[in-house]
Amino acid sequence: MSCSIVLKDKGYRLTPQRRMILDIIHAAEGHISADEILSRLEGKISGINKSTVYRTLELMESLNLVVRSEFGGVKVYHHSDEGHHHHLVCKKCGREFHCDEAAFMPLKQSLRKKLGFEADLSHHIVRGLCRDCC
């Protein structure tokens, strides 16, 4: 569903600032930080600052329009249309691999069956060693 429809249905306006932030997230190759968004906005629109970007990202996350992750202590975002995926990051060389959500389903089912725990395994980073660094 379109971001503008979701915002309107939830009683929010699609302000020029929100539109530009969403456009940047849609155009980003992979994940993007709030600082990267802000740097892409500089000089393009007035009335936008770091707090506007953070408030907009928080709103978009609460509406499930963006997904937030954390890489090395930095919060990064991607559009929810990219779906749920996980990241495998090599601790030695730093290479990153995407991992399909299905790889975590046995863990989710085991936690539910053995512990009665419903785990949210929608977006995680797993650190380890890649094939070349083992």
DOTOR-343712 format. One record per residue (C-alpha): z, x, y; residue number from 0. Coordinates in steps of 0.05 Angstrom, whole numbers, plus 5000, padded with zeros to 4 digits. Layout:
<vokols>
{pz: Z px: X py: Y n: NUM}
...
</vokols>
This chain:
<vokols>
{pz: 5000 px: 5000 py: 5000 n: 0}
{pz: 4984 px: 5024 py: 5070 n: 1}
{pz: 5040 px: 5056 py: 5110 n: 2}
{pz: 5025 px: 5010 py: 5169 n: 3}
{pz: 5032 px: 4948 py: 5125 n: 4}
{pz: 5098 px: 4972 py: 5096 n: 5}
{pz: 5125 px: 4987 py: 5165 n: 6}
{pz: 5103 px: 4919 py: 5192 n: 7}
{pz: 5130 px: 4882 py: 5131 n: 8}
{pz: 5198 px: 4916 py: 5141 n: 9}
{pz: 5199 px: 4899 py: 5216 n: 10}
{pz: 5181 px: 4969 py: 5243 n: 11}
{pz: 5127 px: 4987 py: 5292 n: 12}
{pz: 5074 px: 5039 py: 5277 n: 13}
{pz: 5084 px: 5079 py: 5340 n: 14}
{pz: 5034 px: 5133 py: 5360 n: 15}
{pz: 5087 px: 5185 py: 5341 n: 16}
{pz: 5097 px: 5154 py: 5272 n: 17}
{pz: 5022 px: 5148 py: 5261 n: 18}
{pz: 5011 px: 5222 py: 5278 n: 19}
{pz: 5068 px: 5245 py: 5234 n: 20}
{pz: 5041 px: 5204 py: 5176 n: 21}
{pz: 4970 px: 5230 py: 5188 n: 22}
{pz: 4996 px: 5302 py: 5185 n: 23}
{pz: 5033 px: 5288 py: 5120 n: 24}
{pz: 4971 px: 5255 py: 5090 n: 25}
{pz: 4928 px: 5314 py: 5110 n: 26}
{pz: 4976 px: 5367 py: 5086 n: 27}
{pz: 4958 px: 5407 py: 5025 n: 28}
{pz: 5021 px: 5398 py: 4985 n: 29}
{pz: 5089 px: 5397 py: 5018 n: 30}
{pz: 5104 px: 5405 py: 5091 n: 31}
{pz: 5168 px: 5417 py: 5130 n: 32}
{pz: 5191 px: 5382 py: 5193 n: 33}
{pz: 5181 px: 5446 py: 5233 n: 34}
{pz: 5109 px: 5451 py: 5208 n: 35}
{pz: 5097 px: 5379 py: 5228 n: 36}
{pz: 5126 px: 5392 py: 5297 n: 37}
{pz: 5082 px: 5454 py: 5307 n: 38}
{pz: 5020 px: 5413 py: 5289 n: 39}
{pz: 5040 px: 5360 py: 5340 n: 40}
{pz: 5053 px: 5407 py: 5398 n: 41}
{pz: 5007 px: 5391 py: 5456 n: 42}
{pz: 4977 px: 5331 py: 5421 n: 43}
{pz: 5025 px: 5276 py: 5441 n: 44}
{pz: 5080 px: 5269 py: 5493 n: 45}
{pz: 5149 px: 5244 py: 5478 n: 46}
{pz: 5156 px: 5277 py: 5411 n: 47}
{pz: 5209 px: 5328 py: 5393 n: 48}
{pz: 5246 px: 5354 py: 5332 n: 49}
{pz: 5294 px: 5295 py: 5329 n: 50}
{pz: 5235 px: 5246 py: 5331 n: 51}
{pz: 5203 px: 5281 py: 5273 n: 52}
{pz: 5268 px: 5281 py: 5232 n: 53}
{pz: 5284 px: 5208 py: 5248 n: 54}
{pz: 5213 px: 5188 py: 5228 n: 55}
{pz: 5217 px: 5228 py: 5163 n: 56}
{pz: 5284 px: 5195 py: 5147 n: 57}
{pz: 5254 px: 5127 py: 5159 n: 58}
{pz: 5192 px: 5142 py: 5118 n: 59}
{pz: 5236 px: 5167 py: 5061 n: 60}
{pz: 5280 px: 5105 py: 5063 n: 61}
{pz: 5217 px: 5062 py: 5058 n: 62}
{pz: 5191 px: 5105 py: 5000 n: 63}
{pz: 5130 px: 5127 py: 5039 n: 64}
{pz: 5147 px: 5201 py: 5033 n: 65}
{pz: 5185 px: 5242 py: 4981 n: 66}
{pz: 5233 px: 5297 py: 5002 n: 67}
{pz: 5246 px: 5361 py: 4963 n: 68}
{pz: 5280 px: 5426 py: 4979 n: 69}
{pz: 5248 px: 5494 py: 4971 n: 70}
{pz: 5293 px: 5554 py: 4986 n: 71}
{pz: 5339 px: 5513 py: 5029 n: 72}
{pz: 5282 px: 5482 py: 5069 n: 73}
{pz: 5270 px: 5407 py: 5065 n: 74}
{pz: 5196 px: 5392 py: 5052 n: 75}
{pz: 5159 px: 5327 py: 5047 n: 76}
{pz: 5097 px: 5298 py: 5014 n: 77}
{pz: 5066 px: 5229 py: 5016 n: 78}
{pz: 5090 px: 5184 py: 4960 n: 79}
{pz: 5017 px: 5169 py: 4941 n: 80}
{pz: 5017 px: 5238 py: 4909 n: 81}
{pz: 5063 px: 5209 py: 4857 n: 82}
{pz: 5123 px: 5238 py: 4822 n: 83}
{pz: 5116 px: 5308 py: 4798 n: 84}
{pz: 5160 px: 5368 py: 4787 n: 85}
{pz: 5154 px: 5440 py: 4807 n: 86}
{pz: 5162 px: 5500 py: 4762 n: 87}
{pz: 5175 px: 5562 py: 4804 n: 88}
{pz: 5175 px: 5632 py: 4776 n: 89}
{pz: 5237 px: 5671 py: 4799 n: 90}
{pz: 5200 px: 5737 py: 4792 n: 91}
{pz: 5130 px: 5728 py: 4822 n: 92}
{pz: 5142 px: 5663 py: 4861 n: 93}
{pz: 5083 px: 5626 py: 4831 n: 94}
{pz: 5090 px: 5551 py: 4831 n: 95}
{pz: 5064 px: 5502 py: 4779 n: 96}
{pz: 5063 px: 5427 py: 4781 n: 97}
{pz: 5092 px: 5392 py: 4721 n: 98}
{pz: 5078 px: 5320 py: 4703 n: 99}
{pz: 5136 px: 5271 py: 4703 n: 100}
{pz: 5125 px: 5256 py: 4630 n: 101}
{pz: 5153 px: 5324 py: 4611 n: 102}
{pz: 5222 px: 5300 py: 4633 n: 103}
{pz: 5221 px: 5234 py: 4596 n: 104}
{pz: 5255 px: 5260 py: 4533 n: 105}
{pz: 5313 px: 5285 py: 4576 n: 106}
{pz: 5317 px: 5219 py: 4613 n: 107}
{pz: 5317 px: 5180 py: 4548 n: 108}
{pz: 5369 px: 5226 py: 4516 n: 109}
{pz: 5416 px: 5219 py: 4575 n: 110}
{pz: 5409 px: 5144 py: 4573 n: 111}
{pz: 5420 px: 5140 py: 4498 n: 112}
{pz: 5476 px: 5191 py: 4490 n: 113}
{pz: 5514 px: 5182 py: 4554 n: 114}
{pz: 5493 px: 5115 py: 4582 n: 115}
{pz: 5469 px: 5152 py: 4644 n: 116}
{pz: 5407 px: 5131 py: 4682 n: 117}
{pz: 5381 px: 5196 py: 4712 n: 118}
{pz: 5335 px: 5198 py: 4772 n: 119}
{pz: 5286 px: 5251 py: 4750 n: 120}
{pz: 5232 px: 5234 py: 4801 n: 121}
{pz: 5222 px: 5301 py: 4836 n: 122}
{pz: 5254 px: 5367 py: 4817 n: 123}
{pz: 5246 px: 5441 py: 4821 n: 124}
{pz: 5258 px: 5482 py: 4758 n: 125}
{pz: 5264 px: 5557 py: 4766 n: 126}
{pz: 5249 px: 5605 py: 4710 n: 127}
{pz: 5198 px: 5657 py: 4689 n: 128}
{pz: 5124 px: 5643 py: 4682 n: 129}
{pz: 5082 px: 5666 py: 4623 n: 130}
{pz: 5059 px: 5729 py: 4659 n: 131}
{pz: 5130 px: 5750 py: 4679 n: 132}
{pz: 5167 px: 5736 py: 4613 n: 133}
</vokols>
